[in-house]
Amino acid sequence: MAQHANDWENPQLVSQNAMQPHAYFIPYPSDQAALLGDSSPFTKSLDGIWKFHLSNNPDERPRDFFQEWLL
C-alpha cells in the first residue's frame, strides 16, 4: 500500500470531520399548505442558468462581477 503524506492526496479519504447526512425540512406558512406539498414561499430554487467565469487566478477575474446584481 502506498503511503500518502497529505490527506488531500489520499483517494481513500473521502471526508473528514464531516456531519452525517440528515433530512432537511421545508417551512410552510400553514399546516394546510404543508399537507398540499406545493412549493413553499420560504424557499428559493437554485435551478436555472447561472453566469460563470473561470479565471486562472484571482487577478484575472472580472473586477466588477457583482455590480449588476446590486442594481
C-alpha positions, 0 to 999 in steps of 0.5 A: 500500500502506498503511503500518502503524506497529505490527506488531500492526496489520499483517494481513500479519504473521502471526508473528514470531520464531516456531519452525517447526512440528515433530512432537511425540512421545508417551512410552510406558512400553514399546516394546510399548505404543508399537507398540499406539498406545493412549493413553499414561499420560504424557499428559493430554487437554485435551478436555472442558468447561472453566469460563470467565469473561470479565471486562472487566478484571482487577478484575472477575474472580472473586477466588477462581477457583482455590480449588476446584481446590486442594481 
